[in-house]
Amino acid sequence: MIAYLTIGLLGLLCLSIPVGIVLFLLGFGIDVFFSPFPLSRGLGNLVWSTSNNATLIAIPFFVLLGEILVRSGLATRTYAALDRWVSWLPGGLVHANIATATMFSATSGSSVATAATVATVAMPQAEKLGYDPKLFSGAIAAGGTLGIMIPPSINLIVYGFLTQTSIPRLFLAGLVPGVALALAFIAVTVLICAVRPGLGGQRRVFPLTEMLRALLDLIPIILLFTVIIGTIYKGWATPTEAAAVGVAGALAIAAMFSGISLSMLAEAVRGTVKITSMIMLVVIGASFLNFTLASAGIGRELQAFLNGLGLSPLGFILVLVVIYIVLGFFIETLSLMVVTIPIVVPLVIEQGYDPIWFGILMIVLIEMALITPPVGLNLYVVQGARGKGRMSEVMLGTLPYIAAMLAMIAALIAFPQIALWLPSAVNG
């Protein structure tokens, strides 16, 4: 059954059928061909119970928050401010790409939105200042992946919802690896440009007074992140309520910088509806597919297969890492998460691993899938913003950053406290 499911999934995706619809079609196929019971009769109740969950309300709020910040012009101000602080490093403006992506990851919750924001602002600078297009665009695509690691993360909300794991603890667990990964991207860029200075363009040093003035443009986004995360960990608000507070704060920031208008709000709401509808279709479709998989015994079949391999807990995790890397080449990231989580996470817990830790490990693997062809969404977003050149240039540019992600995966497996230390410290 696993082979039929994999072939069916890849075949339907190759036909360019929307991912959410593919998940429903696979669920109906399992119902018809592999289940003795009419599982589709429970579809209405399943759709309602999945969508009628207060936790998921945080998703449209965080999407709207990112839309407001992007469309109000704050991205341009943030990019210019960070340019003044990091362009002295070998690599110059490439570091501003990574730093801006990190800042926006702390508010948008979406990797694709983060990559699109930074690409739109940064790409006009690449050719004008003589940067290597491969490294410049690769840094944007890789930096954008931080949107699903650094809290607030939509993918971590979905993971917490599907595994009934504490979302505030997941947010805490993602903070240290997210910042560490951003620093690793900067270190990789410095190393490359120290060896090949021509790839990084001209290093620029700004007067201290200008650098200090630029900090004023960073204060709003730092304050917004502090309010969102602070209200969650002080116990003053749930993640959903904190997301609503974040939207109000984003509106206030947009008004402060004269970036708010009826047309901007209309575009932000339209963008939010589109993105949220896509996410919810995938989540509901995956819930139906997981229901049919469980009813047809696919979980027991997979568990028996893995147990038959006689793997140690470490060997089990390494096999899962390889499986996720391979599947990430072909399956859209959110779909990959929601399809595999109900099957894989119980097996991971059975092996003695912490579900919080595994959630962060999975997010790093999902981040890799965002920048690996042929389905890496961030590659297409950045190439679309470039408007010229070959897609292969963006792919080649991400290779050093994929190596950094592999190093982070190894570090998380060797030292789980990278993810677990902060949640334990805060709760302690």
Residue pairs with C-beta under 8 A, 6 or more apart in sequence:
1 30
1 34
1 296
1 298
1 301
2 298
2 301
2 302
2 305
5 26
5 30
5 293
5 298
8 25
8 26
8 29
9 22
9 26
9 331
10 330
10 331
12 22
12 25
12 26
13 19
13 22
13 330
13 331
13 332
13 375
17 25
18 281
19 281
19 282
19 285
19 332
19 334
19 335
20 278
20 281
20 282
20 284
20 285
21 281
21 285
22 285
22 335
23 282
23 285
23 286
23 288
23 289
23 335
23 339
24 285
24 288
24 289
26 289
26 292
27 39
27 40
27 285
27 288
27 289
27 291
27 292
28 40
30 39
30 289
30 292
30 293
30 296
30 298
31 38
31 39
31 40
31 292
34 296
35 292
35 295
35 296
37 295
39 291
39 292
39 295
42 291
43 288
46 284
46 287
46 288
46 291
47 284
47 287
47 288
50 283
50 284
50 287
51 280
51 284
53 161
54 238
54 240
55 157
55 160
55 161
55 167
55 239
55 240
56 157
56 161
56 280
56 283
57 240
57 243
58 152
58 157
58 239
58 240
58 242
58 243
59 154
59 157
59 158
59 276
59 279
59 280
60 272
60 276
61 240
61 243
61 244
61 246
61 247
62 108
62 109
62 110
62 152
62 154
62 157
62 243
62 246
63 108
63 109
63 110
63 113
63 154
63 271
63 272
63 275
63 276
63 279
64 247
64 250
64 268
64 269
64 272
65 107
65 108
65 109
65 243
65 246
65 247
65 250
66 104
66 107
66 108
66 109
66 110
66 113
66 114
66 117
67 113
67 267
67 268
67 269
67 271
67 272
68 247
68 250
68 251
68 254
68 264
68 265
68 268
69 75
69 104
69 107
69 108
69 221
69 250
69 253
69 254
70 104
70 108
70 113
70 116
70 117
71 259
71 264
71 267
71 268
71 271
72 250
72 253
72 254
72 257
72 259
72 260
72 264
73 257
73 259
74 220
74 221
74 253
74 254
74 257
74 259
75 100
75 104
75 117
75 118
75 120
75 121
76 121
77 217
77 257
78 100
78 103
78 104
78 217
78 218
78 221
79 96
79 100
79 118
79 121
79 122
80 214
80 217
81 214
81 215
81 216
81 217
81 218
82 95
82 96
82 99
82 100
82 103
82 214
82 218
83 93
83 96
83 204
84 206
84 210
84 211
84 214
85 99
85 211
85 214
86 95
86 96
86 99
86 186
87 93
87 95
87 96
87 203
87 204
87 205
87 206
88 203
88 204
88 205
89 95
89 186
89 189
89 190
89 203
90 189
90 190
90 193
90 194
90 197
90 200
90 203
91 135
91 189
91 190
91 192
91 193
91 199
91 200
91 201
91 203
92 129
92 131
92 193
92 200
92 201
92 202
92 203
92 204
93 122
93 125
93 126
93 129
93 131
93 136
93 201
93 204
94 131
94 135
94 136
94 139
94 189
94 193
94 200
94 201
95 186
95 189
96 122
97 118
97 122
97 136
97 139
97 140
97 143
98 139
98 142
98 143
98 182
98 185
98 186
98 189
99 182
99 186
100 117
100 118
100 121
100 122
100 143
101 114
101 115
101 118
101 140
101 143
101 144
101 146
101 147
101 182
102 143
102 146
102 150
102 178
102 179
102 182
103 218
103 221
103 222
104 113
104 114
104 117
104 118
104 147
104 221
105 111
105 114
105 146
105 147
105 149
105 150
105 178
106 150
106 151
106 152
106 221
106 225
107 152
107 221
107 224
107 225
107 228
107 246
107 250
108 114
108 117
108 147
109 147
109 148
109 152
109 153
109 154
109 157
110 147
110 148
110 154
110 275
111 144
111 145
111 146
111 147
111 148
111 333
111 367
111 370
111 377
111 378
112 144
112 147
112 370
112 377
112 378
112 381
113 147
113 275
114 143
114 144
114 146
114 147
115 140
115 141
115 143
115 144
115 145
115 147
115 378
115 381
115 382
116 144
116 381
116 385
118 140
118 143
118 144
119 137
119 140
119 144
119 381
119 382
119 384
119 385
119 386
120 385
122 136
122 140
123 137
123 140
123 382
123 385
123 386
123 387
125 131
126 133
126 136
126 137
127 133
129 201
129 202
130 201
130 202
131 199
131 200
131 201
132 198
132 199
132 200
132 201
133 386
133 389
133 393
133 397
134 199
134 393
134 394
134 396
134 397
135 189
135 192
135 193
135 199
135 200
135 397
135 400
136 201
136 397
137 382
137 383
137 386
137 393
137 394
137 397
138 371
138 394
138 396
138 397
138 398
138 399
138 400
138 401
139 185
139 189
139 397
139 401
140 382
140 385
141 370
141 371
141 376
141 378
141 379
141 381
141 382
141 394
141 397
141 398
141 401
142 185
142 371
142 378
142 398
142 401
142 402
142 404
143 182
143 185
144 370
144 378
144 381
144 382
145 367
145 368
145 370
145 371
145 378
145 405
146 178
146 181
146 182
146 367
147 153
148 154
148 155
148 156
148 333
148 363
148 366
148 367
148 370
149 174
149 177
149 178
149 181
149 360
149 363
149 364
149 367
150 174
150 175
150 178
150 179
150 182
151 170
151 171
151 172
151 174
151 175
151 178
151 229
152 171
152 228
152 229
152 239
152 242
152 243
152 246
153 170
153 171
153 174
153 363
154 279
155 333
155 334
155 337
155 363
155 366
156 167
156 170
156 171
156 174
156 359
156 363
157 167
157 239
158 279
158 283
158 334
158 337
158 338
159 165
159 170
159 337
159 341
159 359
159 362
159 363
160 166
160 167
160 170
160 359
161 167
161 283
162 337
162 338
162 341
162 342
162 345
163 341
163 345
163 355
163 359
165 355
165 356
165 359
166 356
167 239
168 232
168 233
168 239
169 356
169 423
169 427
170 356
170 359
170 360
171 229
171 232
171 239
172 233
172 422
172 423
172 426
173 356
173 357
173 359
173 360
173 419
173 420
173 422
173 423
174 360
174 363
174 419
175 422
176 418
176 419
176 421
176 422
177 360
177 364
177 408
177 412
177 418
177 419
180 408
180 418
181 364
181 367
181 404
181 405
181 408
184 404
184 407
184 408
185 401
185 404
187 404
188 400
188 401
188 403
188 404
189 200
189 400
192 199
192 200
192 400
193 199
193 200
206 214
220 253
220 256
220 257
221 253
223 249
224 246
224 249
224 250
224 253
227 242
227 245
227 246
227 249
228 242
228 243
228 245
228 246
228 249
229 242
231 237
231 241
231 242
231 245
232 238
232 239
232 242
233 426
237 245
251 260
254 260
254 264
279 334
282 332
282 334
282 335
282 338
283 334
283 338
286 335
286 338
286 339
287 338
289 339
290 338
290 339
290 342
290 343
293 299
293 342
293 343
294 342
298 343
299 342
299 343
299 346
302 343
302 347
303 347
306 316
306 319
306 347
309 315
309 319
311 319
313 351
313 352
313 353
314 413
316 347
316 348
316 351
317 348
317 351
317 353
317 361
317 413
318 413
320 344
320 348
321 361
321 365
321 409
321 413
324 336
324 340
324 362
324 365
324 366
324 369
325 365
325 368
325 369
325 372
327 336
327 340
327 369
328 336
328 365
328 366
328 368
328 369
328 372
328 375
329 369
329 372
329 373
329 374
329 375
330 374
330 375
331 339
331 369
331 375
332 375
332 377
333 366
333 369
333 370
333 377
336 366
336 369
337 362
337 366
341 362
345 355
345 358
348 355
348 358
349 355
354 416
354 420
356 419
356 420
356 423
357 412
357 416
357 419
357 420
360 412
360 419
361 409
361 412
361 413
361 419
364 405
364 408
364 409
364 412
365 409
367 405
368 402
368 405
368 406
369 375
369 376
370 376
370 377
370 378
371 378
371 379
371 398
371 401
371 402
372 398
372 402
373 379
373 391
373 395
376 398
379 391
379 394
379 395
379 398
380 391
382 394
383 389
383 391
383 394
386 394
411 418
412 418
412 419
